[in-house]
Amino acid sequence: MEKRRILIIEDNSDIRESTAEILELTGEYSVMVAPEGKTGVDLAIKHRPDMILCDIMMPELDGYGVLYMLSKHENTQDIPFIFLTAKSEKADVRKAMEMGADDYLTKPFDDLELLNAIESRFKKRSQIQAKAVPSADSFRLDEQEQAYLLQDLASHGRMKTIKKKQTIYEAGDTPLYVYYIKKGKVRSFLNYKDGRELSTNIYIEDQFFGLESVLLNTKYGDNTSILEDAEIALIHKDNFFELLYKKPAIASKLIKVLSQNILEKEEQMLGFAYDSVRKRVANALVNVAEKSGSANDEVTIKISRDDLAALAGTANETISRMLADFKDEKLLTKEGNAIRIFSVVRLKNIKQ
């Protein structure tokens, strides 16, 4: 049987050599070593090892930098990655795991800890690959079963409470998670070169977002921030794909979600191109109202003037003027920092 290849990136020669010796003595692994981060990245790209053990604290390019650079290469981004660290603080461990590391070992570690960690990661990878061949039953799930499985996946994600206006991810970031909104609202937006923002979507409770970039394995194309204080489940992409492999019927539900997102964005872009400012502002208000959770025709919404301007693709001053016009037409009224829409239907039917 062909030996699995493991790359050790460690600047301490004693730890590097002793770790390599332990692995080679098992007879199951062939070992490559690198004394620092840059050499390690080059070796990983050239030889594509089956696993990487990497120190965090190294000169020039540290372990975080190594993981970041390898995540940018399609050939190396899915290699199991274990950090070797003298740091055991929760913040450092959390940073490592959020960047996409599979595990970490705190130095000094003994032979058994090292071998168990490696075998555990290989075993999990084998299980995921085995589940890539689905059973016939996995294609037959009704809507209720699909919703249950997705909810169960979200419940096992890492929950974060995030305050209004805080950023979740930015355009250009590498996707590590699929996000699920347990509570609150999230908006996605693009930035103009002059600093203005253009909102592209609003996500509400029980919705997933960040799906496109994870599924396409591309960097995020937009930014997301909290519109209302929110509780967000961070679902690691490995767990997300494991569910897709195990239950392909889930993919049909997600395709519907993505198709709806694309349709909404297309309609929004067409509106920016052909609708009057008056119609765009009305559509923006309707969009927020429809995602408020109320089924009534009369709805009270809370959205800042900046956010409404970004959603309508116009200036703050225009928003103020349009809101005043709509108020004169008895379509809405302002109540403190909220807007009460008397009839969503009437607002939706506003002409150009």
C-alpha positions as CSV (number, residue, x, y, z in Angstrom):
1,M,0.0,0.0,0.0
2,E,1.3,3.4,-0.9
3,K,2.4,5.5,2.0
4,R,0.6,8.7,2.9
5,R,2.7,11.8,2.5
6,I,2.9,14.3,5.4
7,L,4.6,17.7,5.2
8,I,6.0,19.1,8.4
9,I,6.6,22.9,8.5
10,E,8.5,23.7,11.7
11,D,11.3,26.1,12.4
12,N,12.5,24.3,15.5
13,S,14.9,21.7,14.2
14,D,14.6,19.4,17.3
15,I,10.8,19.3,17.0
16,R,10.9,19.0,13.2
17,E,13.3,16.0,13.2
18,S,11.7,14.2,16.2
19,T,8.2,14.5,14.7
20,A,9.5,13.2,11.3
21,E,11.2,10.3,13.0
22,I,8.0,9.3,14.9
23,L,6.0,9.3,11.7
24,E,8.6,7.4,9.6
25,L,8.9,4.7,12.3
26,T,5.3,3.8,11.9
27,G,6.0,2.6,8.4
28,E,2.8,4.2,7.2
29,Y,3.9,7.7,6.2
30,S,6.5,9.3,4.0
31,V,7.6,12.6,5.4
32,M,8.7,15.9,3.8
33,V,10.0,18.8,6.0
34,A,10.4,22.5,5.7
35,P,12.3,24.8,8.1
36,E,10.0,27.8,7.5
37,G,6.7,28.9,6.0
38,K,7.7,30.0,2.4
39,T,9.5,26.7,1.7
40,G,6.6,24.8,3.2
41,V,4.1,26.5,0.8
42,D,6.4,25.8,-2.2
43,L,6.6,22.1,-1.2
44,A,2.9,21.8,-0.6
45,I,2.1,23.3,-4.1
46,K,4.7,21.2,-5.8
47,H,4.1,17.8,-4.2
48,R,0.5,18.1,-2.7
49,P,1.0,16.1,0.5
50,D,-1.9,14.1,2.1
51,M,-1.6,16.2,5.3
52,I,0.3,19.2,6.6
53,L,1.5,19.7,10.2
54,C,2.5,23.4,10.6
55,D,3.9,25.5,13.4
56,I,2.2,28.8,14.1
57,M,5.0,31.0,15.3
58,M,7.7,31.2,12.6
59,P,9.7,34.1,11.2
60,E,8.8,35.8,7.9
61,L,5.7,33.7,7.1
62,D,3.9,32.3,10.1
63,G,1.4,29.3,10.2
64,Y,-1.6,31.6,9.6
65,G,0.1,32.9,6.5
66,V,0.9,29.4,5.3
67,L,-2.7,28.3,5.7
68,Y,-4.0,31.5,4.0
69,M,-1.7,31.1,1.0
70,L,-2.6,27.4,0.6
71,S,-6.3,28.2,0.8
72,K,-5.8,30.3,-2.4
73,H,-4.6,27.4,-4.5
74,E,-7.2,25.0,-5.8
75,N,-4.7,22.1,-5.6
76,T,-3.9,22.6,-1.9
77,Q,-7.0,24.2,-0.3
78,D,-8.6,20.9,0.8
79,I,-5.4,19.3,2.3
80,P,-6.0,18.4,6.0
81,F,-4.1,21.0,8.1
82,I,-3.1,20.6,11.7
83,F,-1.4,23.4,13.6
84,L,1.4,22.7,16.0
85,T,1.4,25.5,18.6
86,A,2.8,26.5,21.9
87,K,-0.2,28.7,22.3
88,S,-3.2,27.2,24.0
89,E,-5.2,30.4,24.5
90,K,-8.8,30.2,23.3
91,A,-8.4,33.2,21.0
92,D,-5.5,31.7,19.2
93,V,-7.2,28.3,18.8
94,R,-10.4,30.0,17.6
95,K,-8.5,32.0,15.0
96,A,-6.8,28.8,13.7
97,M,-10.1,26.9,13.4
98,E,-11.9,29.9,11.9
99,M,-9.2,30.1,9.2
100,G,-10.0,26.6,8.2
101,A,-7.5,24.4,10.2
102,D,-8.7,20.9,10.8
103,D,-7.1,20.5,14.2
104,Y,-4.3,21.7,16.5
105,L,-1.7,20.1,18.8
106,T,-0.3,22.0,21.7
107,K,3.4,21.6,22.2
108,P,4.9,19.6,23.8
109,F,2.9,16.7,22.6
110,D,3.7,13.0,22.9
111,D,3.9,10.3,20.3
112,L,0.4,9.0,21.0
113,E,-1.3,12.5,20.7
114,L,0.5,13.1,17.4
115,L,-0.5,9.8,15.8
116,N,-4.1,9.9,17.2
117,A,-4.6,13.4,15.8
118,I,-3.3,12.4,12.3
119,E,-5.3,9.1,12.2
120,S,-8.4,11.0,13.3
121,R,-8.2,13.5,10.5
122,F,-7.5,10.8,7.9
123,K,-10.4,8.7,9.2
124,K,-12.8,11.7,9.0
125,R,-11.7,12.5,5.4
126,S,-12.3,8.9,4.4
127,Q,-15.7,8.9,5.9
128,I,-16.6,12.1,3.9
129,Q,-15.3,10.6,0.7
130,A,-17.2,7.4,1.3
131,K,-20.5,9.4,1.7
132,A,-19.9,10.9,-1.7
133,V,-21.6,7.8,-3.1
134,P,-25.2,8.3,-2.0
135,S,-27.8,5.7,-1.5
136,A,-31.0,5.7,-3.5
137,D,-33.0,6.7,-0.4
138,S,-31.0,9.9,-0.1
139,F,-32.6,11.2,-3.3
140,R,-36.1,10.8,-1.9
141,L,-36.8,13.6,0.7
142,D,-39.9,15.6,1.0
143,E,-39.8,19.3,1.8
144,Q,-40.3,18.7,5.5
145,E,-37.4,16.3,5.7
146,Q,-35.2,18.7,3.8
147,A,-36.1,21.6,6.1
148,Y,-35.5,19.4,9.2
149,L,-32.0,18.3,8.0
150,L,-31.0,21.9,7.2
151,Q,-32.3,23.1,10.6
152,D,-30.4,20.3,12.3
153,L,-27.2,21.3,10.4
154,A,-27.6,24.9,11.5
155,S,-28.3,23.9,15.1
156,H,-24.8,22.2,15.2
157,G,-23.1,25.3,13.8
158,R,-21.2,27.7,16.1
159,M,-23.6,30.4,17.2
160,K,-22.5,34.1,17.3
161,T,-24.5,37.1,18.5
162,I,-23.6,40.0,16.3
163,K,-24.6,43.6,16.8
164,K,-26.2,45.9,14.2
165,K,-23.9,47.2,11.5
166,Q,-21.1,44.8,12.2
167,T,-19.5,43.1,9.2
168,I,-19.8,39.3,8.7
169,Y,-17.6,39.0,5.6
170,E,-16.2,41.2,2.9
171,A,-15.8,41.0,-0.8
172,G,-12.5,39.1,-1.5
173,D,-12.6,36.9,1.6
174,T,-12.2,33.2,1.2
175,P,-15.4,31.3,2.2
176,L,-15.1,29.0,5.1
177,Y,-18.7,28.9,6.3
178,V,-22.3,28.8,5.2
179,Y,-24.3,31.1,7.4
180,Y,-27.8,30.6,8.9
181,I,-29.9,33.4,10.5
182,K,-31.6,32.2,13.7
183,K,-32.6,35.7,14.6
184,G,-32.3,39.2,13.0
185,K,-31.6,40.5,9.5
186,V,-28.5,40.6,7.3
187,R,-27.9,42.7,4.2
188,S,-25.5,42.1,1.3
189,F,-24.0,45.0,-0.6
190,L,-21.4,46.2,-3.1
191,N,-19.2,49.2,-2.7
192,Y,-18.9,52.0,-5.4
193,K,-15.4,53.4,-6.0
194,D,-16.5,56.6,-4.4
195,G,-17.4,54.8,-1.2
196,R,-21.2,54.6,-1.7
197,E,-23.0,51.3,-1.1
198,L,-25.5,49.3,-3.2
199,S,-27.5,46.8,-1.3
200,T,-28.1,43.6,-3.2
201,N,-30.2,41.5,-0.9
202,I,-31.8,41.3,2.6
203,Y,-31.8,38.0,4.4
204,I,-34.1,37.2,7.3
205,E,-34.7,34.6,9.9
206,D,-34.4,30.9,8.8
207,Q,-32.5,31.9,5.7
208,F,-29.0,30.7,4.6
209,F,-26.5,33.0,3.0
210,G,-23.0,32.8,1.7
211,L,-24.0,29.7,-0.3
212,E,-22.9,30.8,-3.8
213,S,-19.2,31.3,-2.9
214,V,-19.0,28.0,-1.0
215,L,-20.6,26.0,-3.7
216,L,-18.6,27.6,-6.5
217,N,-15.4,27.6,-4.4
218,T,-14.8,31.3,-5.2
219,K,-14.1,34.3,-3.1
220,Y,-17.1,36.4,-1.8
221,G,-18.2,38.8,-4.4
222,D,-20.1,41.1,-2.0
223,N,-20.1,42.3,1.6
224,T,-22.5,41.4,4.4
225,S,-23.4,43.3,7.5
226,I,-26.0,43.1,10.2
227,L,-29.2,45.1,9.6
228,E,-30.8,44.1,13.0
229,D,-29.0,42.5,16.0
230,A,-28.7,38.9,15.0
231,E,-27.9,35.4,16.1
232,I,-26.0,33.7,13.3
233,A,-25.0,30.0,13.0
234,L,-21.6,29.5,11.3
235,I,-21.6,26.1,9.5
236,H,-18.2,25.0,8.4
237,K,-18.2,24.2,4.7
238,D,-16.9,20.6,5.4
239,N,-20.0,19.9,7.4
240,F,-22.2,21.5,4.8
241,F,-20.7,19.4,2.0
242,E,-20.9,16.3,4.1
243,L,-24.7,16.8,4.3
244,L,-24.9,17.3,0.5
245,Y,-22.9,14.1,-0.2
246,K,-25.1,12.2,2.3
247,K,-28.4,13.6,1.1
248,P,-28.3,14.9,-2.5
249,A,-32.0,15.7,-2.3
250,I,-30.9,18.7,-0.2
251,A,-29.2,20.1,-3.3
252,S,-32.5,20.6,-5.0
253,K,-33.8,22.8,-2.2
254,L,-30.6,24.9,-2.2
255,I,-30.8,25.2,-6.0
256,K,-34.2,26.8,-5.5
257,V,-32.8,29.2,-2.9
258,L,-30.0,30.2,-5.2
259,S,-32.3,30.5,-8.2
260,Q,-34.6,32.8,-6.2
261,N,-31.6,34.9,-5.1
262,I,-30.5,35.3,-8.7
263,L,-34.0,36.2,-9.8
264,E,-34.2,38.9,-7.2
265,K,-30.9,40.3,-8.1
266,E,-31.8,40.3,-11.8
267,E,-35.0,42.2,-11.1
268,Q,-33.2,44.6,-8.9
269,M,-30.6,45.3,-11.7
270,L,-33.3,45.8,-14.3
271,G,-35.0,48.2,-11.9
272,F,-31.8,50.2,-11.5
273,A,-31.5,50.4,-15.3
274,Y,-35.1,51.3,-16.2
275,D,-37.2,52.4,-13.2
276,S,-37.6,56.0,-12.0
277,V,-36.1,57.0,-8.7
278,R,-39.6,57.1,-7.3
279,K,-40.3,53.5,-8.4
280,R,-36.9,52.3,-7.0
281,V,-37.5,53.8,-3.6
282,A,-41.0,52.3,-3.5
283,N,-39.6,48.9,-4.4
284,A,-37.0,49.2,-1.7
285,L,-39.6,49.9,0.9
286,V,-41.7,47.0,-0.4
287,N,-38.7,44.7,-0.2
288,V,-38.1,45.6,3.4
289,A,-41.8,45.3,4.3
290,E,-42.1,41.8,2.7
291,K,-39.1,40.6,4.7
292,S,-40.4,42.1,8.0
293,G,-42.2,38.8,8.9
294,S,-45.7,40.4,8.7
295,A,-48.4,39.2,6.3
296,N,-50.5,42.3,6.8
297,D,-50.9,45.0,4.2
298,E,-50.1,47.7,6.8
299,V,-46.6,47.2,8.1
300,T,-44.2,49.1,10.3
301,I,-40.5,48.8,9.3
302,K,-37.2,50.0,10.8
303,I,-34.5,50.9,8.3
304,S,-32.0,53.7,8.4
305,R,-31.9,56.3,5.6
306,D,-28.4,55.2,4.6
307,D,-29.5,51.5,4.3
308,L,-32.7,52.5,2.3
309,A,-30.6,54.7,0.0
310,A,-28.2,51.7,-0.6
311,L,-31.1,49.4,-1.3
312,A,-32.7,51.8,-3.8
313,G,-29.4,52.8,-5.4
314,T,-29.8,56.5,-4.8
315,A,-28.7,59.4,-2.5
316,N,-29.8,60.1,1.0
317,E,-31.3,63.4,0.0
318,T,-33.4,61.7,-2.6
319,I,-34.7,59.3,0.0
320,S,-35.8,62.2,2.2
321,R,-37.6,63.8,-0.7
322,M,-39.4,60.6,-1.8
323,L,-40.5,59.7,1.8
324,A,-42.0,63.2,2.1
325,D,-43.8,62.7,-1.2
326,F,-45.1,59.3,-0.2
327,K,-46.3,60.8,3.1
328,D,-48.2,63.6,1.3
329,E,-49.8,60.9,-0.8
330,K,-50.9,59.0,2.4
331,L,-48.9,56.0,1.5
332,L,-46.8,56.0,4.7
333,T,-45.9,58.1,7.8
334,K,-42.8,58.3,9.9
335,E,-43.0,57.3,13.5
336,G,-39.7,58.1,15.3
337,N,-37.0,56.0,13.7
338,A,-39.7,53.7,12.0
339,I,-41.8,53.9,8.9
340,R,-45.4,52.8,8.9
341,I,-46.5,51.8,5.4
342,F,-50.3,52.0,5.1
343,S,-50.6,49.7,2.2
344,V,-47.8,47.6,0.8
345,V,-50.0,46.7,-2.2
346,R,-50.5,50.4,-3.1
347,L,-46.7,51.1,-2.8
348,K,-45.9,48.1,-5.0
349,N,-48.3,49.4,-7.7
350,I,-46.8,52.8,-7.9
351,K,-46.2,53.8,-11.5
352,Q,-43.1,55.2,-13.0
